[in-house]
Structures are given as C-alpha cells and as structure tokens.
Amino acid sequence: MDEKKFSERNLTMLFDFYELTMANGYFKNGVGDKTAYFDMFFRKVPDNGGFAIMAGVEQLVEYLENLHFTDSEIDFLKTKGFGDEFLEYLKNFEFKCDVDCVSEGMPIFPGEPIVRVKGPVIQAQFIETMVLLCINHQSLIATKSNRVARASRGRAVMEFGSRRAQGFDGAVLGARAAYIGGCVGTACTLTDCLYGVPALGTMAHSWIQMFDSELEAFCAYAREYPDNCTLLIDTYNVIKSGLPNAIEAFRREVLPRGFRPKGVRIDSGDITYLSRKVRKILDEEGFEDCKIVASNSLDEYIIRDMLLQNAQVDSFGVGERLITASSNPVFGGVYKLAAIENDGVIVPKIKISENVTKITTPGVKTVWRLYDRQSNKAFADVLTFEDEIIDDTKPYEIFDPEYTWKRKTVTDFRAEKILSPLFRNGKLVAQKRDINEIRAFCAAQVDNLWDEVKRFENPHTYYVDLSQKLWDEKQRLISEFKL
C-alpha cells in the first residue's frame, strides 16, 4: 500500500488549549524565541513491572514533519480572541526545534529523559500534548505486549483487540505497538496495510452458526482454505462435537488436497483442561502437527498459569486486555521544562514538590546505559549533563540518588548514550526504520536485561542514577527554594 499514514490529517491543532494561551503570552511578552529545553519522562512502570518499551516515535516524526496551520484553523483561532499579530505568526509557522529521542523498541526506565526538545519556547511548549500522546499510548501497549509475549515462553501471541480498543487510532496504532513489543501479528487489517504488521485470522462463531451443521461449516471453510485451515471448535461442545467434526473436515477436505491442517482454536471454557484433552485426541488421530490456539480474555498472568498447569497450547490470541492495557491503562509520561538560555548561557530549571517523586531533575541532560562487558547485560542508566563524558576505560562510581551512601565503583563495563538526534533545526536527521527492524531491535535489547528485571512480581530495581555533578546541581536548586 502507498506510504500514506494517519498524518494526512492535520493534527497541528491537537494540543491542550493552555499551550496556545501560553504561546500567545510568550509572543506578547517578547520571549517566544527564547531557547527552552523540555524533557519527556515517566515516573512509574505500568503493572509494577521492571521496565517499559519505547514506542510511538514514527508517529511523533510524522506529526512534527507536518506542523502547519491552515486558513480554516487560523479563522477558528480568531474566534477564540487571539490577535492578528499572533495569528500571522501561526500562519507562517515553521518548526525549528532540535529533538533527541530514545530509539523505538528500547527498554526505558522511570525518571530518565526519553524525548528531549530544544527550541523557541513558543514551539517547544505547544508540541507537548502530541509528544506525550504519541509516546504514552504506544509505549503502554508495547510494554504490555512484551509482558504477554514473555509469559508465552516463545509461543506465538497474536493481537486480537481491535474491536475493544479506544477508538480507531487506538486499534491501528495499538496493533503497531503490540507488534514492536513481541506479538507476531494482528487481527487489524488496516495496520497491515499501513505498517506491514501481518494481519491474521480465520473465522468467528457466526460462520459455524450460518450453516445447518457444524460439520458442514467446517467442510465449507476447509474447501476454501485447505492450505491454511484453522477451525474454531467451541461453538457448541469442544470434545463432543467441535473436535470430532474438525477432524472429519480435515480428512474430507484438507488431506485429499495434499495439505495438512494448521490448527484448532478454543475460545471458551477451561482452556487448560480442554487443550490437554484436545492434544491427546489429535495425536491419537494422526494430527500431531495440528496446532492448538487459545483465545478469550487472556493476559500475561493467565497465560503464565496455563503453561504452569501444562496447557497444550501452541499460540495465543490476546485481545482487550492487551490493546487497552486494562490492568494499568495509563502510561504516565510528563513533559517538563529543564532549562532555558539567557544570552547563550544555559540556566537549569527545577520543579519543586512536597511529593518527592514530582521533583524534576534540572539541566540539559543525556542518558548513558552501562553494560557489563562479560555478559553484555545492562545494569544501570546514568543521567549526566550533556557535556559530561563517562569514560568506560576507567573505573566509574555510581550511587543511588535517594540513598547516596549506596555507592559502587564499576569496572569492565561499556557506556552508551541512548538519546540520539531525531530533528535538528526542525529537519529530520534520523533514518526511518522498518517495523521488523524495530521489533528485532526490541527483542535484542530486552534480551540484554537481567532476568531479575523481567520478573512480573517484585522485579529487581534497575537503577537510574545521576552523575555527581548533576546530583549536586539538583540539591543546590532544591536548597535555594526551601521556604
């Protein structure tokens, strides 16, 4: 399909109204061109997990490349009381920001910048909503998908949630994120058209109900798709009717055409128990290669327990609990001012709160990921000022930013920056990546995490530390604002 994405809709006006009132205020006060630095970060991993997955970067790129105000939008804003000079500025708007970003598919952790924006404050401010919207939604679904895929222990997981998603964007882009996180495909055909995520599916119960008998329905489907025949066997009774009729249809319509059946799907009942019974019967009837697919309100915990109970399931279709991340449906990314420039001098900014977790880390920062050279496993991230260097040829001391007495000197490690340039002066400078490349990258990066970080319950805390220089600056600003 032609490379036409959702950005064909002009989404420039998709911002919170206060971003526009602030932009107008900056403009009127003559500070609209003052350089500001904003960080996007999140405070808590969904489902109390050990890490999240970065996703949604492609849609952020599409949005930023397409920023413009149409005449009709300018006319609308005029009705909201904005003056002619500000509206003329918007009419001639040209995006001029620098944007740095963590690569899509990378594991990410609370408190670290995953998107950094530098540019005229009037611009950096009113892209806030879309930065958060693009990254928050898809990172949430990619993170959930990765949990479900890991629970399946290498068995294929298909995303089946389109009809339960929050709107069509949620269905299409959620399926994209689920594929990045580890699903093998989606029920959403449009996501295949737009993004190349394999569309998968066979039949619903209504197909069986449309025919005079279950056997007739199965035979009709098998005649049409003998080379890819998976039959849904729980419309009436899995063991007494569905499975015997499926086996008969395989023998009548699939085998004589030179093919083998692909599988049977169970969508209700005690799937663990039924799968064991179905597997035994299929093997006894000579269909050892026929796969068993399970669906019906699954999530990572149900899948994990099914496999612990020896469920004979080869793949899973996961719908509503994945596409909505129903167990924890908010990815709490925020977008905060970190610094401004006064006459070329960078001035760090901080937000103070009685809630310690809401105190921001000031300054223009970058993020380093530290890997053990022997195992190639990541063991900590370190935030430093942009101009600091972590020399991995020498020992380096890391410490807990909250419990600073907990210090450790690390050696034999590799340090890599994980923020990389996305836009410079409003122009895209990064190469666009194929979704299969992103998906493979995600799998490889998750593999570089210790298993203890990947536990579902009580995962090991992966430390996000501050350099000594950055920690000192943060404490200095906090002390200045003590009342």
C-alpha positions as CSV (number, residue, x, y, z in Angstrom):
1,M,0.0,0.0,0.0
2,D,1.1,3.6,-0.7
3,E,3.0,5.1,2.3
4,K,0.1,7.2,3.5
5,K,-0.2,7.4,7.2
6,F,-2.5,9.0,9.7
7,S,-0.5,12.2,9.4
8,E,-2.6,13.0,6.3
9,R,-5.0,14.5,8.8
10,N,-3.5,17.8,10.0
11,L,-3.0,17.2,13.7
12,T,-1.3,20.6,14.5
13,M,-4.3,21.7,16.5
14,L,-4.2,18.6,18.7
15,F,-2.9,20.4,21.7
16,D,-4.2,21.4,25.1
17,F,-5.7,24.9,24.9
18,Y,-3.4,26.2,27.6
19,E,-0.4,25.5,25.3
20,L,-1.9,28.0,22.9
21,T,-2.7,30.6,25.5
22,M,0.9,30.3,26.9
23,A,2.3,30.6,23.3
24,N,0.3,33.7,22.8
25,G,1.6,35.0,26.1
26,Y,5.2,34.3,25.2
27,F,4.6,36.0,21.9
28,K,3.1,39.1,23.5
29,N,5.8,39.4,26.1
30,G,8.6,39.1,23.6
31,V,10.1,35.8,24.9
32,G,8.6,33.5,22.3
33,D,12.0,33.0,20.7
34,K,13.9,32.3,24.0
35,T,15.5,28.9,23.8
36,A,14.0,26.3,26.2
37,Y,14.7,22.7,26.9
38,F,12.0,20.2,27.8
39,D,12.2,16.6,28.9
40,M,9.7,13.9,28.5
41,F,10.0,11.2,31.1
42,F,7.7,8.8,33.0
43,R,7.6,8.1,36.7
44,K,6.3,4.5,37.1
45,V,6.4,1.4,35.0
46,P,2.9,0.0,34.3
47,D,1.8,-3.1,36.2
48,N,4.7,-2.5,38.7
49,G,7.0,-4.1,36.1
50,G,10.7,-3.7,35.9
51,F,10.9,-1.7,32.6
52,A,8.9,-0.3,29.8
53,I,9.3,-0.3,26.0
54,M,9.8,2.9,24.0
55,A,7.3,3.2,21.1
56,G,5.4,5.8,19.0
57,V,8.5,7.6,17.6
58,E,7.4,7.1,14.0
59,Q,4.1,8.9,14.7
60,L,5.9,11.7,16.5
61,V,8.1,12.2,13.5
62,E,5.0,12.3,11.2
63,Y,3.4,14.9,13.4
64,L,6.5,17.1,13.6
65,E,7.1,17.0,9.9
66,N,3.6,18.1,9.2
67,L,3.2,21.0,11.5
68,H,1.3,23.8,9.9
69,F,-1.8,25.9,10.4
70,T,-4.4,26.0,7.6
71,D,-6.5,29.1,6.8
72,S,-9.6,27.5,8.3
73,E,-7.7,26.8,11.6
74,I,-6.5,30.4,11.7
75,D,-10.1,31.6,11.2
76,F,-11.2,29.4,14.0
77,L,-8.5,30.7,16.4
78,K,-9.6,34.2,15.5
79,T,-13.0,33.4,17.0
80,K,-11.2,32.4,20.3
81,G,-10.0,36.0,20.7
82,F,-6.3,35.8,19.5
83,G,-4.9,38.9,17.9
84,D,-3.8,39.4,14.3
85,E,-0.1,39.5,15.0
86,F,-0.1,36.2,16.8
87,L,-2.3,34.6,14.2
88,E,0.1,35.9,11.5
89,Y,2.9,34.2,13.3
90,L,1.0,30.9,13.3
91,K,0.0,31.3,9.7
92,N,3.7,31.4,8.8
93,F,4.8,28.9,11.4
94,E,7.9,26.8,10.7
95,F,9.1,24.2,13.1
96,K,12.7,25.0,14.3
97,C,13.3,22.7,17.3
98,D,16.0,20.1,17.9
99,V,14.6,16.8,19.2
100,D,16.6,13.9,20.7
101,C,14.9,10.6,21.4
102,V,15.5,7.1,22.7
103,S,15.3,4.6,19.8
104,E,11.9,2.9,19.3
105,G,11.9,-0.6,20.8
106,M,14.5,0.3,23.6
107,P,13.7,-0.6,27.2
108,I,13.2,2.5,29.2
109,F,13.1,3.3,32.9
110,P,11.4,5.9,35.2
111,G,13.0,9.3,35.6
112,E,15.2,9.4,32.6
113,P,14.5,11.7,29.6
114,I,13.2,9.6,26.7
115,V,12.5,12.7,24.5
116,R,14.4,16.0,24.8
117,V,13.2,19.1,22.9
118,K,15.3,22.3,22.5
119,G,14.0,25.3,20.6
120,P,12.0,28.5,20.8
121,V,9.8,28.1,23.9
122,I,6.7,29.1,21.9
123,Q,7.2,26.0,19.7
124,A,8.6,23.6,22.3
125,Q,5.6,24.3,24.5
126,F,2.8,23.7,22.1
127,I,4.0,20.3,20.8
128,E,3.8,19.0,24.4
129,T,0.4,17.2,24.0
130,M,1.4,15.3,20.9
131,V,4.8,14.3,22.2
132,L,3.1,12.8,25.2
133,L,0.2,11.3,23.2
134,C,2.4,9.6,20.6
135,I,4.8,8.1,23.1
136,N,2.5,7.4,26.1
137,H,0.0,5.4,24.1
138,Q,2.2,3.2,22.1
139,S,4.8,2.7,24.9
140,L,2.0,1.5,27.1
141,I,0.8,-1.1,24.6
142,A,4.3,-2.2,23.6
143,T,5.1,-2.7,27.3
144,K,2.0,-4.8,27.8
145,S,2.6,-6.8,24.7
146,N,6.2,-7.6,25.8
147,R,4.9,-8.9,29.1
148,V,2.4,-11.1,27.4
149,A,4.9,-12.3,24.8
150,R,7.4,-13.2,27.6
151,A,4.7,-15.1,29.5
152,S,4.1,-17.3,26.5
153,R,7.6,-18.7,26.7
154,G,8.3,-18.5,23.0
155,R,4.8,-19.4,21.8
156,A,3.3,-17.0,19.2
157,V,1.0,-14.3,20.5
158,M,-1.5,-12.6,18.2
159,E,-3.1,-9.2,18.9
160,F,-6.9,-9.7,18.7
161,G,-8.2,-6.5,20.3
162,S,-9.3,-4.1,17.5
163,R,-13.0,-4.1,18.4
164,R,-12.2,-3.4,22.1
165,A,-9.7,-0.6,21.5
166,Q,-10.4,3.0,22.5
167,G,-11.2,4.3,19.0
168,F,-9.8,3.5,15.6
169,D,-6.4,5.2,16.3
170,G,-6.1,3.0,19.4
171,A,-6.8,-0.1,17.3
172,V,-4.4,0.7,14.5
173,L,-1.5,2.2,16.4
174,G,-2.0,-0.1,19.3
175,A,-1.6,-3.1,17.0
176,R,1.6,-1.5,15.6
177,A,2.9,-1.1,19.2
178,A,1.9,-4.6,20.1
179,Y,4.0,-6.0,17.2
180,I,7.0,-4.0,18.3
181,G,6.6,-5.4,21.8
182,G,6.6,-9.0,20.6
183,C,3.2,-10.1,19.0
184,V,3.6,-11.9,15.7
185,G,0.6,-10.2,14.1
186,T,-2.7,-8.6,14.5
187,A,-6.4,-9.0,13.6
188,C,-6.4,-5.4,12.4
189,T,-6.2,-5.4,8.6
190,L,-5.6,-1.6,8.4
191,T,-2.4,-2.0,10.5
192,D,-1.1,-4.4,7.9
193,C,-2.0,-2.0,5.1
194,L,-0.3,1.0,6.8
195,Y,2.6,-0.5,8.7
196,G,3.2,-4.1,7.4
197,V,2.2,-5.8,10.6
198,P,0.9,-9.3,9.5
199,A,-2.9,-9.5,9.6
200,L,-4.1,-12.9,10.9
201,G,-7.4,-14.6,11.5
202,T,-9.8,-17.3,10.5
203,M,-13.4,-17.4,11.5
204,A,-15.9,-16.4,14.2
205,H,-18.7,-18.5,15.8
206,S,-21.2,-16.9,13.4
207,W,-19.6,-18.8,10.5
208,I,-20.5,-22.1,12.1
209,Q,-24.0,-20.9,13.1
210,M,-24.7,-19.8,9.5
211,F,-24.7,-23.5,8.3
212,D,-27.1,-26.3,9.0
213,S,-24.4,-28.2,10.9
214,E,-21.0,-27.6,12.4
215,L,-19.5,-30.3,10.1
216,E,-20.9,-28.6,7.0
217,A,-19.5,-25.2,8.2
218,F,-16.0,-26.8,8.8
219,C,-16.0,-28.5,5.4
220,A,-17.0,-25.3,3.6
221,Y,-14.2,-23.4,5.2
222,A,-11.7,-26.2,4.7
223,R,-12.6,-26.4,1.0
224,E,-11.9,-22.6,0.7
225,Y,-8.7,-22.6,2.7
226,P,-7.2,-26.1,2.6
227,D,-3.6,-24.8,2.8
228,N,-4.3,-22.6,5.9
229,C,-7.1,-24.3,7.8
230,T,-7.6,-23.5,11.4
231,L,-11.1,-24.3,12.8
232,L,-12.9,-22.8,15.8
233,I,-14.2,-25.8,17.8
234,D,-16.0,-24.3,20.8
235,T,-19.3,-23.1,19.3
236,Y,-21.3,-26.0,20.8
237,N,-19.1,-28.5,22.6
238,V,-15.3,-28.8,22.2
239,I,-14.9,-32.5,22.9
240,K,-18.2,-34.0,21.9
241,S,-18.8,-32.0,18.7
242,G,-16.2,-29.4,17.7
243,L,-13.1,-31.6,17.7
244,P,-14.7,-34.7,16.1
245,N,-16.2,-32.5,13.3
246,A,-12.9,-30.7,12.8
247,I,-11.1,-34.0,12.4
248,E,-13.7,-35.2,9.9
249,A,-13.4,-32.0,7.9
250,F,-9.6,-32.3,7.8
251,R,-10.0,-35.8,6.4
252,R,-12.6,-34.9,3.9
253,E,-11.4,-31.6,2.6
254,V,-7.8,-30.9,3.6
255,L,-5.8,-34.2,3.3
256,P,-7.2,-35.1,-0.1
257,R,-6.0,-31.8,-1.5
258,G,-2.4,-32.5,-0.3
259,F,-2.3,-30.3,2.7
260,R,-2.1,-30.7,6.5
261,P,-4.5,-28.8,8.9
262,K,-2.9,-25.8,10.6
263,G,-4.8,-25.8,13.8
264,V,-7.9,-25.7,16.0
265,R,-8.9,-22.7,18.2
266,I,-10.6,-22.8,21.6
267,D,-12.2,-19.6,22.7
268,S,-14.2,-20.5,25.8
269,G,-14.4,-23.0,28.7
270,D,-11.5,-24.2,30.8
271,I,-8.9,-23.9,28.0
272,T,-6.1,-25.5,30.0
273,Y,-8.1,-28.7,30.6
274,L,-9.6,-28.7,27.2
275,S,-6.3,-28.2,25.5
276,R,-4.9,-31.3,27.1
277,K,-7.9,-33.4,26.0
278,V,-7.7,-32.0,22.5
279,R,-4.0,-32.6,22.2
280,K,-4.4,-36.2,23.2
281,I,-7.2,-36.8,20.7
282,L,-5.4,-35.1,17.9
283,D,-2.3,-37.1,18.5
284,E,-4.2,-40.4,18.6
285,E,-5.9,-39.5,15.3
286,G,-2.6,-38.8,13.5
287,F,-2.7,-35.0,13.7
288,E,0.4,-34.5,15.9
289,D,1.3,-31.4,13.8
290,C,-2.1,-29.7,14.2
291,K,-1.6,-26.7,16.5
292,I,-3.9,-25.6,19.3
293,V,-4.7,-21.8,19.5
294,A,-6.2,-20.3,22.7
295,S,-8.1,-17.0,23.0
296,N,-10.7,-15.4,25.3
297,S,-9.8,-12.6,27.7
298,L,-6.2,-13.7,28.2
299,D,-3.3,-11.7,29.7
300,E,0.2,-12.5,30.9
301,Y,-0.9,-13.9,34.2
302,I,-3.5,-16.3,32.8
303,I,-1.1,-17.4,30.1
304,R,1.7,-18.0,32.7
305,D,-0.7,-20.0,34.9
306,M,-2.0,-22.0,31.9
307,L,1.5,-23.1,31.0
308,L,2.4,-23.9,34.6
309,Q,-0.6,-26.2,34.6
310,N,0.7,-27.9,31.4
311,A,-1.8,-26.4,28.9
312,Q,-1.2,-27.8,25.5
313,V,-1.4,-24.5,23.7
314,D,0.9,-23.6,20.8
315,S,-0.2,-19.9,20.3
316,F,-2.4,-17.3,21.9
317,G,-4.8,-14.6,20.7
318,V,-4.9,-11.8,23.2
319,G,-7.5,-9.0,22.8
320,E,-9.0,-6.5,25.1
321,R,-6.5,-6.8,28.0
322,L,-3.6,-6.1,25.6
323,I,-5.0,-3.4,23.3
324,T,-6.3,-1.4,26.3
325,A,-3.6,-2.5,28.8
326,S,-6.6,-2.9,31.0
327,S,-4.7,-3.8,34.2
328,N,-2.9,-0.4,34.2
329,P,-4.2,1.7,31.3
330,V,-2.2,4.9,31.7
331,F,1.4,5.4,30.8
332,G,2.3,8.5,33.0
333,G,4.7,10.3,30.8
334,V,5.2,14.0,31.6
335,Y,6.8,16.9,29.8
336,K,8.7,19.3,31.9
337,L,10.9,22.4,31.5
338,A,14.5,21.5,32.3
339,A,16.5,24.6,31.3
340,I,16.4,27.9,29.4
341,E,19.1,30.0,27.7
342,N,19.9,33.6,28.7
343,D,22.3,35.3,26.3
344,G,23.7,31.9,25.4
345,V,24.1,30.7,29.0
346,I,22.2,27.6,30.0
347,V,20.2,28.1,33.2
348,P,18.9,24.9,34.8
349,K,15.3,24.9,35.9
350,I,13.6,22.7,38.5
351,K,10.1,22.0,39.7
352,I,9.8,21.5,43.5
353,S,7.0,19.5,45.1
354,E,6.1,18.1,48.5
355,N,5.7,14.9,46.6
356,V,9.4,13.9,46.2
357,T,8.7,11.8,43.1
358,K,7.5,15.0,41.3
359,I,10.7,17.0,41.9
360,T,12.3,17.2,38.4
361,T,15.9,16.8,37.5
362,P,17.3,20.1,36.1
363,G,19.6,21.0,33.2
364,V,20.3,19.7,29.7
365,K,20.9,16.0,30.3
366,T,21.7,12.9,28.4
367,V,21.3,9.3,29.4
368,W,24.1,6.6,29.5
369,R,23.4,2.9,29.6
370,L,26.0,0.8,31.3
371,Y,26.6,-2.8,30.1
372,D,28.7,-5.4,31.8
373,R,31.3,-6.4,29.2
374,Q,31.4,-10.1,30.2
375,S,27.6,-10.8,30.0
376,N,26.6,-7.8,27.8
377,K,23.8,-7.2,30.3
378,A,22.7,-3.7,31.1
379,F,23.0,-3.0,34.8
380,A,22.3,0.8,35.3
381,D,21.5,4.0,33.5
382,V,23.2,7.3,34.4
383,L,21.9,10.8,33.8
384,T,24.6,13.3,33.2
385,F,24.8,16.9,32.0
386,E,25.1,16.9,28.2
387,D,28.7,17.9,28.3
388,E,29.8,15.2,30.7
389,I,31.6,12.1,29.4
390,I,31.5,8.6,31.1
391,D,34.9,7.1,30.2
392,D,34.3,3.4,30.2
393,T,38.1,2.7,30.1
394,K,38.3,3.8,33.7
395,P,36.5,2.8,36.9
396,Y,33.3,4.8,37.4
397,E,31.4,5.4,40.7
398,I,27.6,5.1,40.6
399,F,25.3,5.8,43.5
400,D,21.6,5.8,44.4
401,P,20.2,9.3,44.0
402,E,18.0,8.9,47.1
403,Y,20.2,6.8,49.3
404,T,23.5,8.4,48.4
405,W,25.5,6.2,50.8
406,K,24.8,3.3,48.5
407,R,27.8,3.6,46.1
408,K,29.5,1.2,43.9
409,T,32.6,1.5,41.7
410,V,32.1,-0.3,38.4
411,T,34.8,-1.6,36.1
412,D,34.9,-3.7,32.9
413,F,31.8,-2.0,31.5
414,R,30.6,-0.4,28.3
415,A,28.8,3.0,28.3
416,E,26.5,4.1,25.5
417,K,24.3,7.2,25.1
418,I,20.7,6.1,24.4
419,L,19.4,9.6,23.4
420,S,20.1,10.2,19.7
421,P,19.3,13.1,17.3
422,L,15.9,13.0,15.7
423,F,15.4,16.6,14.4
424,R,17.9,19.4,14.0
425,N,16.5,22.9,13.5
426,G,13.2,21.3,12.6
427,K,14.6,18.9,10.0
428,L,14.5,15.2,10.3
429,V,18.1,13.8,10.6
430,A,17.4,10.2,11.7
431,Q,16.8,7.4,9.3
432,K,13.3,5.9,9.3
433,R,13.3,2.3,10.3
434,D,11.3,-0.7,9.1
435,I,8.9,-2.0,11.7
436,N,10.5,-5.5,11.5
437,E,13.9,-3.9,12.3
438,I,12.3,-2.1,15.3
439,R,10.7,-5.3,16.5
440,A,14.0,-7.3,16.2
441,F,15.9,-4.5,18.0
442,C,13.3,-4.5,20.8
443,A,13.8,-8.3,21.3
444,A,17.6,-8.0,21.3
445,Q,17.5,-5.1,23.8
446,V,15.2,-6.9,26.2
447,D,17.5,-9.9,26.0
448,N,20.2,-7.6,27.3
449,L,18.3,-7.1,30.6
450,W,18.9,-9.4,33.5
451,D,16.1,-11.9,34.1
452,E,15.6,-10.5,37.6
453,V,14.5,-7.2,36.0
454,K,12.0,-9.1,33.8
455,R,10.1,-10.7,36.7
456,F,6.3,-9.9,36.8
457,E,6.2,-9.7,40.6
458,N,8.8,-7.8,42.6
459,P,11.2,-7.2,39.8
460,H,14.7,-6.1,40.6
461,T,15.0,-2.3,40.7
462,Y,17.0,-1.2,37.7
463,Y,18.9,1.9,38.9
464,V,18.7,5.2,37.1
465,D,21.5,7.2,38.8
466,L,22.7,10.8,38.5
467,S,26.2,11.9,38.0
468,Q,27.8,13.6,41.0
469,K,27.8,16.9,39.2
470,L,24.1,16.6,38.2
471,W,23.1,15.5,41.7
472,D,25.0,18.4,43.2
473,E,23.2,20.9,41.0
474,K,19.8,19.4,41.8
475,Q,20.4,19.7,45.5
476,R,21.6,23.3,45.1
477,L,18.4,24.3,43.4
478,I,16.3,22.5,45.9
479,S,18.0,24.2,48.8
480,E,17.5,27.6,47.1
481,F,13.8,27.1,47.1
482,K,13.4,25.9,50.6
483,L,10.9,28.2,52.4
